[in-house]
């Protein structure tokens, strides 16, 4: 889409009946963080009892391992409230962790062996045992080290008023939900085309402890620092590259985003297709299972993607069945590193940028995207991951080479227009101010998160682990000194207690053996 085309789209939203339609964006955040000992080594203690049961506490749970906490905020229209909720959840959890700390970066701390990473335990209910066995499968398929990587997931939905305005402007006569689903899919395609920009700006994992490699070879141009640190001089986000949350076994899965039916069909094929690679691992039908099943994907959540279309599922409903039932409800952005410069792992400036960038992805034309086009976007991301801050780094822009600086500048011209529209609608100025400030990062890569991180790491002269540990201690003190802003200690303790009761009730309600439960689960999927 050219700047002129975007200008026309924004002009159509300018009249009074559409001017404020964008107001009411809703967001939610999921922040992951490893629990570490005071010496910077991964904790092997169980999930802190004081925060309740990981299976049934909707705000404080675990991801892959007992030590990988996940903080989940409820949906809110206020970005400030969301960040305050995130702060409160982390403050409370730290108060229940004794002398343990929260690791403040995406790439894990020193881990001597993957067996030091204890699988998350969700109790003895059938659904709890299923969640742990799924993680056993992830361990046996990909190794636990990859699963120790932390990230931030950003969930967003646009208000119905905005969709109604866009539908009216476009003269669409179909159902509103079909229009919304098609619009979100267009957003996803554009996001994938320009995902490299997120890695460039907010990639914050250019360094790692060499224990992460566990002897594996890599062709990344690492430099060494201190006793055990490897870093990329001009790289951005190892978490998004081949060492991070990627799965070569999934590279053959041609999941496309041109229609909801096409997307769902691609995922359903993967969860029903036997795997040549994992077929030798025992599944739940065996006395000593190593995975849920022998398919390419055990369940849909195993599909690694930097962005997902979502709908809140009913009990027992899979994510794709929820989409087929009601269409796309919101979008989950999974491409964010933990922000090492924010105690909460994400800051308000990132949220403001994502509001603008995702609105831009929604408003601009979004041609269909075949598999080759998706591969080009992945190659661009890989380039930025390994050398995004190099001078005159080149990317593939619609089949032609283009410098990152030129492409990035072009995007920011359009983002400025979108920001002005959003400022006008909300009666604020921070959207334009954010875009103006971050536009300077295109010309000066050292202003990016990865640029600042490498600069501070080299300036400190210490290993990555010690550098991150100093941040962890600083943020622990910051959380301790910051009063609760949304929740309270007593409220969060009450939520923890209720989650324990809820888990017991789940266990008591089971009326099948574990195998019979899984037989029924997979028979209907």
Secondary structure, DSSP 8 states (H G I E B T S, - for coil): --HHHHHHHHHHT-SHHHHTTTTT-EEEEEEEEEEE-TTSBB--S-S-GGG--TTT-SSEEESSBTTEEEEE---BS-HHHHHHHHHHHHHHHHHTSTT-EE--SSS--B-S-GGGS-B----SSHHHHHHHHHHHHHHHHH-HHHHT--EEEEEEE--HHHHHHHHHHHT--S-HHHHHHHHHHHHHHHHHHTHHHHHHHH--B-EEEGGGGTT----S-EEEETTTEEEESS--BGGGSTTSS--GGGTT-----SSHHHHHHHHHHHHHSB-TTTTTS--TTSTT-SSS-SBS-SSGGGS--SEEEE----TT--HHHHHHHH---EEEEEEEE--TTSTTSS-HHHHHHHHHHHHHHHHS------HHHHHHHHHHHHHHHHHTTSTT-EEEETTEEEEHHHHHHHHHHHHHHHHHHHHHHHT-SHHHHHHHHHHHHHH-GGGSHHHHHHHHHHHHTS-HHHHHHHHHHHHHHHHHHS--SSS-HHHHHHHHHHHHHHHHHHHHH--S-HHHHHHHHHHT-
